[in-house]
Amino acid sequence: AIADDHFITVVGCFGCLCSGLSRMLWGSIADRIGHFETLELTAYLSPAVLLVYTLTVDSKLSFGICVCSLYALWGASYCLMPAIAAFLFGDKHLGTNYGFIFFVFGVMCTVIIDGAGFTGWDFGRINYLFVGIGCVGAVLCSRIRFLTSKIKDEKVLKHHRATSSVCSMA
């Protein structure tokens, strides 16, 4: 374990900077290859970075690089989700569904992290669990990208947006 509070604080500050700056990078990549493809890329990179972090836990350099990388990957969510929500739910229901997506994101992060803490497992074992959860998430992103890649018809999108929105349930 790294017992240098100043170092950890500095890494956290640089991580936040990486999150903010990375949004421009992810936006540029999404403009080139597509929003779903970029989300899928970040979904596969996240568990890989977490695995490197788990395997090199005592290295300050590795810790710093991994934390900044994870923050940068986290920044992709803030960059990509509005465009993906607009595609899936339309502009009319974007705000409500985007809020709901991040509400679920926050609740599940809390449940998973706190739930893992209650297991009593050591750090490495919990991180391997997170790597596994990340891999499942990456596979689900691939599935979503595959399912949405065939949607080209505006009529199909209009029906989907009208029936698959949080707002349409009210």
ZADO-1210 file (C-alpha; in nm, 4 decimals, padded with zeros to 6 digits):
<atoms>
<atom x="00.0000" y="00.0000" z="00.0000" code="ALA" pos="1"/>
<atom x="00.1151" y="00.3540" z="-00.0706" code="ILE" pos="2"/>
<atom x="00.1381" y="00.5488" z="00.2549" code="ALA" pos="3"/>
<atom x="00.2167" y="00.8916" z="00.1092" code="ASP" pos="4"/>
<atom x="-00.0892" y="01.1140" z="00.1544" code="ASP" pos="5"/>
<atom x="00.0622" y="01.4057" z="-00.0380" code="HIS" pos="6"/>
<atom x="00.1381" y="01.1833" z="-00.3372" code="PHE" pos="7"/>
<atom x="-00.2143" y="01.0367" z="-00.3350" code="ILE" pos="8"/>
<atom x="-00.3637" y="01.3881" z="-00.3187" code="THR" pos="9"/>
<atom x="-00.1509" y="01.5077" z="-00.6115" code="VAL" pos="10"/>
<atom x="-00.2468" y="01.2012" z="-00.8154" code="VAL" pos="11"/>
<atom x="-00.6151" y="01.2686" z="-00.7382" code="GLY" pos="12"/>
<atom x="-00.5797" y="01.6287" z="-00.8573" code="CYS" pos="13"/>
<atom x="-00.4107" y="01.5196" z="-01.1796" code="PHE" pos="14"/>
<atom x="-00.6775" y="01.2519" z="-01.2206" code="GLY" pos="15"/>
<atom x="-00.9509" y="01.5169" z="-01.2108" code="CYS" pos="16"/>
<atom x="-00.7592" y="01.7181" z="-01.4691" code="LEU" pos="17"/>
<atom x="-00.7314" y="01.4053" z="-01.6875" code="CYS" pos="18"/>
<atom x="-01.1067" y="01.3519" z="-01.6597" code="SER" pos="19"/>
<atom x="-01.1793" y="01.7030" z="-01.7814" code="GLY" pos="20"/>
<atom x="-00.9227" y="01.7027" z="-02.0617" code="LEU" pos="21"/>
<atom x="-01.0109" y="01.3536" z="-02.1782" code="SER" pos="22"/>
<atom x="-01.3646" y="01.4607" z="-02.2675" code="ARG" pos="23"/>
<atom x="-01.2269" y="01.6504" z="-02.5668" code="MET" pos="24"/>
<atom x="-01.0263" y="01.3431" z="-02.6701" code="LEU" pos="25"/>
<atom x="-01.3242" y="01.1082" z="-02.6382" code="TRP" pos="26"/>
<atom x="-01.5465" y="01.3543" z="-02.8227" code="GLY" pos="27"/>
<atom x="-01.2970" y="01.3699" z="-03.1073" code="SER" pos="28"/>
<atom x="-01.2709" y="00.9907" z="-03.1212" code="ILE" pos="29"/>
<atom x="-01.6508" y="00.9592" z="-03.1129" code="ALA" pos="30"/>
<atom x="-01.6766" y="01.2018" z="-03.4042" code="ASP" pos="31"/>
<atom x="-01.4444" y="00.9757" z="-03.6026" code="ARG" pos="32"/>
<atom x="-01.5561" y="00.6223" z="-03.5138" code="ILE" pos="33"/>
<atom x="-01.8980" y="00.6693" z="-03.3516" code="GLY" pos="34"/>
<atom x="-02.0372" y="00.7153" z="-03.0011" code="HIS" pos="35"/>
<atom x="-02.1243" y="00.3528" z="-02.9339" code="PHE" pos="36"/>
<atom x="-01.7876" y="00.2341" z="-03.0658" code="GLU" pos="37"/>
<atom x="-01.6033" y="00.4825" z="-02.8430" code="THR" pos="38"/>
<atom x="-01.8077" y="00.3765" z="-02.5405" code="LEU" pos="39"/>
<atom x="-01.7246" y="00.0153" z="-02.6213" code="GLU" pos="40"/>
<atom x="-01.3532" y="00.1012" z="-02.6465" code="LEU" pos="41"/>
<atom x="-01.3568" y="00.2687" z="-02.3050" code="THR" pos="42"/>
<atom x="-01.5548" y="-00.0209" z="-02.1591" code="ALA" pos="43"/>
<atom x="-01.2806" y="-00.2652" z="-02.2616" code="TYR" pos="44"/>
<atom x="-00.9961" y="-00.0371" z="-02.1543" code="LEU" pos="45"/>
<atom x="-01.1335" y="00.0191" z="-01.8020" code="SER" pos="46"/>
<atom x="-01.1018" y="-00.3388" z="-01.6711" code="PRO" pos="47"/>
<atom x="-00.7600" y="-00.3683" z="-01.8391" code="ALA" pos="48"/>
<atom x="-00.6347" y="-00.0585" z="-01.6545" code="VAL" pos="49"/>
<atom x="-00.7874" y="-00.1840" z="-01.3282" code="LEU" pos="50"/>
<atom x="-00.6132" y="-00.5184" z="-01.3769" code="LEU" pos="51"/>
<atom x="-00.2763" y="-00.3438" z="-01.4267" code="VAL" pos="52"/>
<atom x="-00.3452" y="-00.1410" z="-01.1123" code="TYR" pos="53"/>
<atom x="-00.4253" y="-00.4568" z="-00.9146" code="THR" pos="54"/>
<atom x="-00.1104" y="-00.6347" z="-01.0319" code="LEU" pos="55"/>
<atom x="00.1210" y="-00.3378" z="-00.9618" code="THR" pos="56"/>
<atom x="-00.0348" y="-00.2072" z="-00.6411" code="VAL" pos="57"/>
<atom x="00.2925" y="-00.1108" z="-00.4692" code="ASP" pos="58"/>
<atom x="00.4294" y="00.1010" z="-00.7543" code="SER" pos="59"/>
<atom x="00.3740" y="00.4761" z="-00.7187" code="LYS" pos="60"/>
<atom x="00.4310" y="00.5275" z="-01.0907" code="LEU" pos="61"/>
<atom x="00.1815" y="00.2598" z="-01.1862" code="SER" pos="62"/>
<atom x="-00.0680" y="00.3933" z="-00.9315" code="PHE" pos="63"/>
<atom x="-00.0434" y="00.7441" z="-01.0743" code="GLY" pos="64"/>
<atom x="-00.0767" y="00.6311" z="-01.4345" code="ILE" pos="65"/>
<atom x="-00.3669" y="00.3955" z="-01.3567" code="CYS" pos="66"/>
<atom x="-00.5609" y="00.6499" z="-01.1508" code="VAL" pos="67"/>
<atom x="-00.5197" y="00.9179" z="-01.4198" code="CYS" pos="68"/>
<atom x="-00.6182" y="00.6634" z="-01.6862" code="SER" pos="69"/>
<atom x="-00.9288" y="00.5561" z="-01.4946" code="LEU" pos="70"/>
<atom x="-01.0307" y="00.9193" z="-01.4442" code="TYR" pos="71"/>
<atom x="-00.9781" y="00.9807" z="-01.8176" code="ALA" pos="72"/>
<atom x="-01.1912" y="00.6764" z="-01.8992" code="LEU" pos="73"/>
<atom x="-01.4545" y="00.7987" z="-01.6544" code="TRP" pos="74"/>
<atom x="-01.4579" y="01.1310" z="-01.8399" code="GLY" pos="75"/>
<atom x="-01.5717" y="00.9432" z="-02.1506" code="ALA" pos="76"/>
<atom x="-01.9039" y="00.8685" z="-01.9826" code="SER" pos="77"/>
<atom x="-01.9778" y="01.2381" z="-01.9374" code="TYR" pos="78"/>
<atom x="-01.8810" y="01.3080" z="-02.2965" code="CYS" pos="79"/>
<atom x="-02.0613" y="01.0185" z="-02.4667" code="LEU" pos="80"/>
<atom x="-02.3784" y="00.9594" z="-02.2664" code="MET" pos="81"/>
<atom x="-02.5692" y="01.2726" z="-02.3762" code="PRO" pos="82"/>
<atom x="-02.5256" y="01.1854" z="-02.7445" code="ALA" pos="83"/>
<atom x="-02.6140" y="00.8203" z="-02.6842" code="ILE" pos="84"/>
<atom x="-02.9198" y="00.9155" z="-02.4773" code="ALA" pos="85"/>
<atom x="-03.0306" y="01.1556" z="-02.7526" code="ALA" pos="86"/>
<atom x="-02.9922" y="00.8794" z="-03.0130" code="PHE" pos="87"/>
<atom x="-03.1834" y="00.6241" z="-02.8068" code="LEU" pos="88"/>
<atom x="-03.4542" y="00.8450" z="-02.6575" code="PHE" pos="89"/>
<atom x="-03.4690" y="01.1524" z="-02.8821" code="GLY" pos="90"/>
<atom x="-03.4156" y="01.5162" z="-02.7955" code="ASP" pos="91"/>
<atom x="-03.7565" y="01.5434" z="-02.6299" code="LYS" pos="92"/>
<atom x="-03.6728" y="01.2885" z="-02.3581" code="HIS" pos="93"/>
<atom x="-03.2964" y="01.3422" z="-02.3419" code="LEU" pos="94"/>
<atom x="-03.2818" y="01.5285" z="-02.0111" code="GLY" pos="95"/>
<atom x="-03.4944" y="01.2890" z="-01.8079" code="THR" pos="96"/>
<atom x="-03.3299" y="00.9767" z="-01.9446" code="ASN" pos="97"/>
<atom x="-02.9781" y="01.1173" z="-01.9140" code="TYR" pos="98"/>
<atom x="-03.0547" y="01.1995" z="-01.5500" code="GLY" pos="99"/>
<atom x="-03.1959" y="00.8524" z="-01.4957" code="PHE" pos="100"/>
<atom x="-02.8887" y="00.6882" z="-01.6532" code="ILE" pos="101"/>
<atom x="-02.6557" y="00.8727" z="-01.4164" code="PHE" pos="102"/>
<atom x="-02.8848" y="00.8112" z="-01.1196" code="PHE" pos="103"/>
<atom x="-02.8638" y="00.4358" z="-01.1865" code="VAL" pos="104"/>
<atom x="-02.4885" y="00.4701" z="-01.2496" code="PHE" pos="105"/>
<atom x="-02.4409" y="00.6379" z="-00.9106" code="GLY" pos="106"/>
<atom x="-02.6651" y="00.3963" z="-00.7211" code="VAL" pos="107"/>
<atom x="-02.4965" y="00.0909" z="-00.8727" code="MET" pos="108"/>
<atom x="-02.1474" y="00.2267" z="-00.8028" code="CYS" pos="109"/>
<atom x="-02.2465" y="00.2773" z="-00.4409" code="THR" pos="110"/>
<atom x="-02.4128" y="-00.0643" z="-00.4109" code="VAL" pos="111"/>
<atom x="-02.1254" y="-00.2501" z="-00.5756" code="ILE" pos="112"/>
<atom x="-01.8469" y="-00.0689" z="-00.3895" code="ILE" pos="113"/>
<atom x="-02.0187" y="-00.0779" z="-00.0489" code="ASP" pos="114"/>
<atom x="-02.1352" y="-00.4342" z="-00.1082" code="GLY" pos="115"/>
<atom x="-01.7803" y="-00.5417" z="-00.1882" code="ALA" pos="116"/>
<atom x="-01.6615" y="-00.3744" z="00.1312" code="GLY" pos="117"/>
<atom x="-01.9000" y="-00.5858" z="00.3372" code="PHE" pos="118"/>
<atom x="-01.7535" y="-00.9093" z="00.2011" code="THR" pos="119"/>
<atom x="-01.4414" y="-00.8768" z="00.4131" code="GLY" pos="120"/>
<atom x="-01.2274" y="-00.9710" z="00.1127" code="TRP" pos="121"/>
<atom x="-00.8787" y="-00.8299" z="00.0731" code="ASP" pos="122"/>
<atom x="-00.7959" y="-00.5529" z="-00.1725" code="PHE" pos="123"/>
<atom x="-00.6731" y="-00.7769" z="-00.4549" code="GLY" pos="124"/>
<atom x="-00.9721" y="-01.0076" z="-00.4443" code="ARG" pos="125"/>
<atom x="-01.2175" y="-00.7162" z="-00.4544" code="ILE" pos="126"/>
<atom x="-01.0305" y="-00.5584" z="-00.7458" code="ASN" pos="127"/>
<atom x="-01.0478" y="-00.8862" z="-00.9391" code="TYR" pos="128"/>
<atom x="-01.4235" y="-00.8785" z="-00.8765" code="LEU" pos="129"/>
<atom x="-01.4333" y="-00.5247" z="-01.0211" code="PHE" pos="130"/>
<atom x="-01.2297" y="-00.6390" z="-01.3226" code="VAL" pos="131"/>
<atom x="-01.4873" y="-00.9151" z="-01.3778" code="GLY" pos="132"/>
<atom x="-01.7771" y="-00.6709" z="-01.3444" code="ILE" pos="133"/>
<atom x="-01.5994" y="-00.4384" z="-01.5900" code="GLY" pos="134"/>
<atom x="-01.5593" y="-00.7221" z="-01.8400" code="CYS" pos="135"/>
<atom x="-01.9308" y="-00.8022" z="-01.8167" code="VAL" pos="136"/>
<atom x="-02.0052" y="-00.4331" z="-01.8742" code="GLY" pos="137"/>
<atom x="-01.7764" y="-00.4294" z="-02.1772" code="ALA" pos="138"/>
<atom x="-01.9531" y="-00.7304" z="-02.3276" code="VAL" pos="139"/>
<atom x="-02.2890" y="-00.5593" z="-02.2678" code="LEU" pos="140"/>
<atom x="-02.1571" y="-00.2453" z="-02.4431" code="CYS" pos="141"/>
<atom x="-02.0608" y="-00.4628" z="-02.7398" code="SER" pos="142"/>
<atom x="-02.4108" y="-00.6077" z="-02.7445" code="ARG" pos="143"/>
<atom x="-02.5722" y="-00.2635" z="-02.7320" code="ILE" pos="144"/>
<atom x="-02.3481" y="-00.1411" z="-03.0130" code="ARG" pos="145"/>
<atom x="-02.4382" y="-00.4473" z="-03.2203" code="PHE" pos="146"/>
<atom x="-02.8116" y="-00.4052" z="-03.1591" code="LEU" pos="147"/>
<atom x="-02.8119" y="-00.0337" z="-03.2373" code="THR" pos="148"/>
<atom x="-02.5866" y="-00.0593" z="-03.5431" code="SER" pos="149"/>
<atom x="-02.8788" y="-00.1922" z="-03.7466" code="LYS" pos="150"/>
<atom x="-03.1122" y="00.0956" z="-03.6565" code="ILE" pos="151"/>
<atom x="-03.1049" y="00.3269" z="-03.9556" code="LYS" pos="152"/>
<atom x="-03.4763" y="00.3826" z="-04.0138" code="ASP" pos="153"/>
<atom x="-03.6053" y="00.7063" z="-03.8574" code="GLU" pos="154"/>
<atom x="-03.9527" y="00.5507" z="-03.8192" code="LYS" pos="155"/>
<atom x="-03.8105" y="00.2687" z="-03.6053" code="VAL" pos="156"/>
<atom x="-03.6166" y="00.5221" z="-03.3980" code="LEU" pos="157"/>
<atom x="-03.9265" y="00.7357" z="-03.3486" code="LYS" pos="158"/>
<atom x="-04.1233" y="00.4344" z="-03.2200" code="HIS" pos="159"/>
<atom x="-03.8367" y="00.3278" z="-02.9945" code="HIS" pos="160"/>
<atom x="-03.8029" y="00.6776" z="-02.8513" code="ARG" pos="161"/>
<atom x="-04.1754" y="00.7027" z="-02.7847" code="ALA" pos="162"/>
<atom x="-04.1988" y="00.3670" z="-02.6048" code="THR" pos="163"/>
<atom x="-03.8592" y="00.3151" z="-02.4390" code="SER" pos="164"/>
<atom x="-03.8168" y="00.6362" z="-02.2454" code="SER" pos="165"/>
<atom x="-03.8502" y="00.6955" z="-01.8732" code="VAL" pos="166"/>
<atom x="-04.0925" y="00.9751" z="-01.9739" code="CYS" pos="167"/>
<atom x="-04.3070" y="00.7357" z="-02.1779" code="SER" pos="168"/>
<atom x="-04.3779" y="00.5334" z="-01.8635" code="MET" pos="169"/>
<atom x="-04.5543" y="00.8216" z="-01.6938" code="ALA" pos="170"/>
</atoms>
